[in-house]
Amino acid sequence: MQTAHNCLSWLVGGLLFAASALAQGSGFGISVTVVDRGAQHRQVELLASLPVPAAAQALVLEGEGRAYSYPDSVTQAAAFFGSELPLRGYRLVSRSGDGQTVRETWQGEEARVVLHMQQALGSVPATRIRIQASASATRG
């Protein structure tokens, strides 16, 4: 409540200053941008709640998603998510790929999860896993 009061005080003060400047023939403009920090926080919480294989190592923790290196095949990575996500209320709604690259979309009660799993180049099995998640506008 105190924050809202402080914002209102600044806004009223800015408007009074603008009115004074206009009365003196000067130009003045005000711009307000509202950032929904709550949505960013929910996004981070959603990503943190998703399971990843124990052997996966985080590569990038992005605002929109996360990327991991997994020392096994795309098939094994997909099998992990295929067993873990249904336990958390997600259902597979689409799957595409050629075996070396797989894209899956999972729908939950509150969120949609998109997985991109791509076999890394080289002779040792390794998979790059990219996870993106967003709150659902519609229920699954």
Secondary structure per residue as TSV (DSSP state, phi and psi in degrees):
chain	resnum	aa	ss	phi	psi
A	1	M	-	360.0	-39.4
A	2	Q	H	-62.7	-38.9
A	3	T	H	-63.2	-43.3
A	4	A	H	-62.7	-40.8
A	5	H	H	-62.7	-44.1
A	6	N	H	-63.2	-42.1
A	7	C	H	-63.1	-43.2
A	8	L	H	-63.0	-40.9
A	9	S	H	-61.7	-44.3
A	10	W	H	-64.3	-40.8
A	11	L	H	-64.5	-45.9
A	12	V	H	-63.5	-42.9
A	13	G	H	-61.0	-42.1
A	14	G	H	-64.1	-40.6
A	15	L	H	-65.7	-40.5
A	16	L	H	-63.7	-40.6
A	17	F	H	-63.6	-42.3
A	18	A	H	-63.5	-42.4
A	19	A	H	-63.3	-40.8
A	20	S	H	-64.2	-42.4
A	21	A	H	-65.7	-40.4
A	22	L	H	-67.0	-36.4
A	23	A	H	-64.7	-27.3
A	24	Q	T	-91.7	5.0
A	25	G	T	86.9	8.0
A	26	S	-	-93.3	156.6
A	27	G	-	-97.5	147.4
A	28	F	-	-154.2	138.6
A	29	G	-	-130.7	150.9
A	30	I	-	-126.4	136.3
A	31	S	-	-130.3	135.5
A	32	V	-	-124.4	130.7
A	33	T	-	-120.7	127.2
A	34	V	-	-103.9	123.3
A	35	V	-	-106.9	124.9
A	36	D	-	-84.3	87.8
A	37	R	H	-67.5	-26.5
A	38	G	H	-63.1	-39.5
A	39	A	H	-65.4	-40.4
A	40	Q	H	-63.6	-42.3
A	41	H	H	-63.9	-42.2
A	42	R	H	-64.2	-37.1
A	43	Q	H	-62.4	-45.6
A	44	V	H	-62.6	-44.2
A	45	E	H	-62.5	-41.8
A	46	L	H	-62.4	-48.0
A	47	L	H	-62.4	-39.8
A	48	A	H	-67.4	-24.6
A	49	S	H	-81.5	-11.8
A	50	L	S	-82.9	140.0
A	51	P	-	-75.7	149.9
A	52	V	-	-135.4	152.6
A	53	P	-	-57.2	143.6
A	54	A	T	-58.1	-33.9
A	55	A	T	-82.0	-6.3
A	56	A	-	-72.7	139.1
A	57	Q	E	-114.6	132.7
A	58	A	E	-65.3	131.9
A	59	L	E	-101.3	-49.0
A	60	V	E	-140.4	132.8
A	61	L	E	-111.7	92.2
A	62	E	-	-91.3	165.6
A	63	G	S	-66.0	-39.5
A	64	E	S	-88.8	-16.9
A	65	G	E	-171.3	-174.4
A	66	R	E	-137.8	151.8
A	67	A	E	-128.0	142.6
A	68	Y	E	-135.3	154.3
A	69	S	E	-106.3	128.1
A	70	Y	E	-123.4	122.3
A	71	P	S	-80.5	52.2
A	72	D	S	-157.3	-175.4
A	73	S	-	-79.6	164.5
A	74	V	H	-59.7	-39.5
A	75	T	H	-59.4	-44.2
A	76	Q	H	-68.0	-38.9
A	77	A	H	-63.2	-46.0
A	78	A	H	-63.5	-37.6
A	79	A	H	-64.1	-39.5
A	80	F	H	-59.3	-52.4
A	81	F	H	-66.0	-33.9
A	82	G	H	-64.5	-25.2
A	83	S	H	-95.0	-32.1
A	84	E	H	-86.2	-41.4
A	85	L	T	-65.3	-39.1
A	86	P	G	-61.0	-30.5
A	87	L	G	-66.0	-20.0
A	88	R	G	-103.9	12.3
A	89	G	T	90.9	11.4
A	90	Y	-	-95.1	148.7
A	91	R	E	-125.7	143.3
A	92	L	E	-73.5	124.2
A	93	V	E	-110.5	-20.1
A	94	S	E	-159.1	149.8
A	95	R	E	-148.2	132.9
A	96	S	E	-145.5	160.6
A	97	G	E	147.3	178.5
A	98	D	-	-121.1	12.6
A	99	G	S	99.5	-38.5
A	100	Q	S	-92.4	-21.7
A	101	T	E	-136.0	127.9
A	102	V	E	-131.8	136.5
A	103	R	E	-122.4	125.0
A	104	E	E	-125.8	143.2
A	105	T	E	-118.8	127.4
A	106	W	E	-117.7	138.8
A	107	Q	E	-115.8	128.9
A	108	G	-	-114.5	-179.1
A	109	E	S	-61.3	-38.7
A	110	E	S	-116.5	-9.0
A	111	A	E	-150.5	159.3
A	112	R	E	-115.7	134.3
A	113	V	E	-121.7	131.5
A	114	V	E	-117.6	124.7
A	115	L	E	-110.2	133.6
A	116	H	E	-119.3	117.9
A	117	M	E	-120.4	124.3
A	118	Q	E	-132.7	129.5
A	119	Q	E	-65.4	130.5
A	120	A	-	-78.0	153.2
A	121	L	S	-72.5	150.1
A	122	G	S	123.1	175.3
A	123	S	S	-89.0	-16.0
A	124	V	S	-93.5	131.2
A	125	P	-	-60.3	126.4
A	126	A	-	-156.4	144.4
A	127	T	E	-130.6	137.1
A	128	R	E	-94.6	125.5
A	129	I	E	-112.3	126.1
A	130	R	E	-118.6	127.0
A	131	I	E	-117.5	127.1
A	132	Q	E	-122.0	142.2
A	133	A	E	-142.6	146.7
A	134	S	E	-146.7	148.9
A	135	A	E	-64.8	140.7
A	136	S	-	-80.2	135.1
A	137	A	S	-78.6	-30.7
A	138	T	S	-119.2	153.4
A	139	R	-	-78.7	145.3
A	140	G	-	-56.8	360.0
